[in-house]
Every structure is written in C-alpha cells, then in structure tokens.
C-alpha cells in the first residue's frame, strides 16, 4: 500500500473508534438519574441552575452513573 492509502485507513479507523466512544458516552448520559442518589431530591434537567450546580459521577467499567445535589456533594467532600 502506498502512503496515502495508509493515512486514509488510519484516519477511517480513528473516526470509527471515536464514533464508538461517543455512542458509549451518550448511552451513559441517558442513564443520569432524575433525583439525587443520596437524598432523593428531584433534579430538573431543564433548570440551568441545576445543570450547573449538581454533580454527576461515572464509573465507566460498571456503567454506573450517580447524581448528587450541591448539599450532598458538599457533605461528602467536607468531612
């Protein structure tokens, strides 16, 4: 194969891997809960304040997605 074909083949493979990774991330995003994992406070996905202040943690190996309100997040990280 010539150099041009090799570059195209590598680029195509890289693009395919990127699409696969993006699909995986989107799948995990869809698993975000509707409430705080700790205190069960409701999470409003349409609220800009909630989206900016609540914390999401992801464990990719287990495909575990957790959501914490600001109060629970602060309590977990302060002591």
Protein Blocks (a to p, Z undefined) as FASTA:
>chain_A
ZZklmmmmmmmmmmmmmmmmmmmmmmmmmmpcfbdfklopacdfklmklmmmpccdddfk
lopacdddfklmmmmmmZZ
